[in-house]
């Protein structure tokens, strides 16, 4: 009897334990299934994101390949034009040429019709607007203006020495009475020769010592050299040298040349107009070159 009861108790215990283990297993299975579902959902989402990223990279990669290998040399040409524009701007300070080159680069990029180049196009447009708003003196125009001043120095009068054409000489005086005696003829001829040697000049200013012809030539030649120095300062874009050369030339004109002469006044006015021009100004960098580099 006792043995049968013990067996029953053991059987019931095993049954209860089995039921408990089954419920535990069932809960564990359910939790595992939920975790698997969540993980699967995350994996699916990540896969979709990854696929989208792969697709985007693939599109961009194809775009790059089409620019380089697909016969689309326009982008490379546009970059070359932009770099050439930068060189002309910074080295030669040729603003007009830089604008022309950058405009051609912009046109080539626009013809590609690639949405990935929108940022590049915006940068090119900004660079062009910046250059077009700059105002730089034109070296060619300045060179020609100074050349005109040099030509005007050819016949300007020195101070106290009027041009030879303005020198006044007394004309020979004809005798109203015939001279028949030899000694009178000889005397008259001598007097006429003396008068022909004497030239009368009229001065409105105190008379200064007359310069020798070689000194006059040297003074005029030095004026030409000073004007040439101004012209070469324009080419080198050195504003301090340019301004100093103009001032020294003005001082030289005031010291040695007749400032009542109209040509001298014109040269002085031209020099003062040149002095009002500032050769140097800081030039901007072409920022679109960074965008070209980023696309490689």
C-alpha positions in Angstrom: 0.0 0.0 0.0 2.8 2.3 0.9 4.7 1.4 -2.1 1.7 2.2 -4.4 1.2 5.5 -2.7 4.8 6.5 -3.1 4.7 5.6 -6.8 1.6 7.7 -7.2 3.3 10.7 -5.5 6.3 10.3 -7.7 4.2 10.1 -10.8 2.3 13.2 -9.9 5.5 15.1 -9.1 7.0 14.1 -12.5 3.8 15.2 -14.2 3.8 18.5 -12.4 7.5 19.0 -13.2 6.9 18.2 -16.8 4.0 20.6 -17.0 6.2 23.3 -15.5 9.1 22.7 -17.9 6.6 22.7 -20.8 5.2 26.1 -19.8 8.8 27.4 -19.3 9.8 26.1 -22.7 6.7 27.6 -24.3 7.5 31.0 -22.8 11.1 30.8 -23.9 10.1 29.8 -27.4 7.7 32.7 -27.7 10.3 35.2 -26.5 12.8 33.7 -28.9 10.4 34.0 -31.7 9.7 37.6 -30.9 13.4 38.4 -30.8 14.0 36.7 -34.1 11.1 38.7 -35.6 12.5 41.9 -34.3 16.0 41.0 -35.5 14.6 40.1 -38.9 12.8 43.4 -39.1 16.0 45.3 -38.2 18.0 43.3 -40.7 15.4 44.0 -43.4 15.5 47.7 -42.6 19.3 47.8 -42.6 19.4 45.8 -45.8 17.1 48.3 -47.5 19.2 51.2 -46.2 22.3 49.5 -47.3 20.8 48.8 -50.7 19.8 52.4 -51.1 23.3 53.6 -50.1 24.8 51.1 -52.5 22.5 52.3 -55.3 23.4 55.9 -54.5 27.1 55.2 -54.6 26.7 53.2 -57.7 25.0 56.1 -59.4 27.6 58.5 -58.3 30.4 56.1 -59.4 28.8 55.7 -62.8 28.6 59.5 -63.0 32.3 59.9 -62.3 33.2 57.2 -64.7 31.1 58.8 -67.4 32.9 62.0 -66.9 36.3 60.4 -67.2 35.9 57.3 -69.4 32.6 57.9 -71.0 33.9 60.6 -73.4 32.8 63.4 -71.1 35.9 65.5 -71.3 33.9 68.6 -70.7 34.4 68.5 -67.0 38.2 68.1 -67.3 38.2 70.9 -69.9 36.2 73.1 -67.5 38.7 72.4 -64.7 41.6 73.3 -66.9 39.9 76.5 -68.0 39.3 77.5 -64.3 42.9 76.8 -63.4 44.0 78.9 -66.3 41.7 81.7 -65.2 43.2 81.5 -61.7 46.7 81.8 -63.2 45.8 84.8 -65.4 44.2 86.5 -62.5 47.0 86.0 -59.9 50.1 86.0 -62.2 49.1 88.5 -64.9 46.3 90.3 -63.1 44.4 90.0 -66.3 40.8 90.4 -65.1 39.2 90.4 -68.5 40.9 87.1 -69.6 40.0 85.5 -66.2 36.3 86.3 -66.7 36.3 85.0 -70.2 38.0 81.7 -69.2 35.7 81.2 -66.2 32.6 81.8 -68.4 33.7 79.2 -70.8 34.3 76.7 -67.9 30.7 77.4 -66.7 29.3 76.8 -70.1 31.0 73.4 -70.4 29.7 72.3 -67.0 26.2 73.4 -67.8 26.2 71.3 -71.0 27.0 68.1 -69.0 23.4 68.3 -67.5 24.4 66.3 -64.4 22.4 67.1 -61.1 25.5 66.1 -59.1 27.3 69.2 -60.5 24.8 71.7 -59.1 27.1 72.7 -56.3 29.9 73.2 -58.7 27.7 75.4 -61.0 26.7 77.5 -58.0 30.3 78.0 -57.0 31.3 79.0 -60.6 28.4 81.5 -60.7 29.6 83.0 -57.4 33.2 83.3 -58.7 32.1 84.9 -61.9 29.9 87.5 -60.1 32.9 88.3 -57.8 35.2 88.9 -60.7 32.7 90.9 -62.7 32.2 93.3 -59.7 36.0 94.0 -59.5 37.3 97.2 -61.0 41.0 97.1 -61.9 43.1 99.6 -63.9 43.8 98.3 -67.4 47.6 98.1 -67.8 47.3 98.4 -71.6 45.4 101.7 -71.3 47.8 103.1 -68.8 50.8 102.0 -71.0 49.3 103.9 -74.0 48.5 107.0 -71.9 52.1 107.2 -70.7 53.3 106.7 -74.2 51.3 109.7 -75.3 52.9 111.8 -72.6 56.4 110.6 -73.8 55.5 111.8 -77.3 54.5 115.2 -76.0 57.9 115.8 -74.5 59.6 116.0 -77.9 59.3 119.8 -78.3 58.4 121.2 -74.9 60.4 124.3 -73.9 62.8 124.5 -71.0 62.4 127.2 -68.4 64.0 130.4 -69.7 64.9 128.9 -73.0 62.1 129.3 -75.6 62.1 127.2 -78.7 64.4 128.3 -81.5 61.4 129.3 -83.6 60.4 131.9 -81.0 63.8 133.7 -80.9 63.5 137.2 -82.2 66.1 138.5 -84.5 66.3 142.0 -85.9 65.8 142.1 -89.6 68.3 143.8 -91.8 67.7 147.5 -92.2 67.8 148.8 -95.8 69.6 152.1 -96.2 67.5 154.8 -97.7 70.5 156.7 -98.9 72.9 155.1 -101.4 76.4 154.7 -100.0 79.0 155.1 -102.5 82.2 155.6 -100.5 84.2 152.3 -99.9 84.8 153.0 -96.2 81.1 153.7 -95.7 80.2 150.4 -97.4 82.7 148.5 -95.3 81.4 150.1 -92.1 77.7 149.4 -93.0 78.6 145.8 -93.8 80.4 145.3 -90.5 77.5 146.8 -88.6 75.0 144.5 -90.4 77.1 141.5 -89.5 77.2 142.5 -85.9 73.4 142.9 -85.8 72.9 139.5 -87.4 74.9 137.9 -84.6 72.8 139.5 -82.0 69.4 137.9 -81.2 67.0 139.7 -78.9 64.8 137.5 -76.7 62.1 138.7 -74.4 61.6 137.1 -71.0 58.7 137.5 -68.5 60.7 135.9 -65.7 64.1 136.6 -64.3 66.8 135.5 -66.7 68.6 132.3 -65.6 72.0 131.1 -66.9 71.5 129.6 -70.4 72.1 125.9 -70.5 74.4 124.3 -73.0 72.8 122.3 -75.8 74.1 119.0 -74.3 72.6 119.9 -70.9 69.2 120.7 -72.5 69.3 117.4 -74.3 70.2 115.5 -71.1 67.3 117.2 -69.2 64.8 116.2 -71.8 66.2 112.7 -72.1 66.0 112.3 -68.4 62.3 113.3 -68.5 61.6 110.6 -71.0 63.4 108.0 -68.8 61.4 109.0 -65.8 58.2 108.5 -67.8 59.4 105.1 -69.0 60.0 104.2 -65.3 56.3 105.0 -64.6 55.3 102.8 -67.5 57.4 99.8 -66.3 56.0 100.3 -62.8 52.6 99.7 -64.3 53.8 96.4 -65.8 55.3 95.2 -62.5 52.2 96.4 -60.6 54.3 98.1 -57.9 52.2 100.9 -56.7 54.8 102.6 -54.4 57.4 102.8 -57.2 54.7 103.9 -59.6 53.6 106.8 -57.3 57.1 107.8 -56.5 58.1 107.9 -60.2 55.1 110.1 -60.9 56.0 112.6 -58.2 59.7 112.8 -59.2 58.6 113.4 -62.8 56.3 116.2 -61.7 59.1 117.8 -59.7 61.4 117.5 -62.7 58.9 119.3 -64.9 58.4 122.1 -62.4 62.2 122.6 -62.0 63.3 122.6 -65.6 60.4 123.2 -67.9 58.3 126.3 -68.7 55.0 125.7 -66.9 53.4 128.5 -68.9 53.6 126.3 -72.0 50.3 124.5 -72.7 52.0 121.2 -73.6 53.8 121.2 -70.3 50.5 121.9 -68.5 48.9 119.0 -70.4 51.7 116.6 -69.3 51.4 117.8 -65.7 47.6 117.2 -65.8 48.1 113.7 -67.3 50.6 112.8 -64.6 48.3 113.9 -61.8 45.5 111.8 -63.3 47.8 108.8 -63.3 48.7 109.5 -59.7 45.0 109.2 -58.7 45.1 105.5 -59.8 45.9 102.8 -57.3 47.6 100.0 -59.2 47.4 97.3 -56.6 44.3 95.7 -55.1 43.9 92.2 -53.5 42.5 89.7 -56.0 40.2 86.9 -54.9 40.9 83.2 -55.3 38.7 81.1 -57.6 36.9 78.8 -55.1 35.3 76.5 -57.7 38.7 74.8 -58.0 38.1 73.1 -54.7 34.8 71.7 -56.1 36.6 70.3 -59.1 39.2 68.6 -56.8 36.3 67.1 -54.7 34.8 65.5 -57.7 37.9 63.4 -58.5 
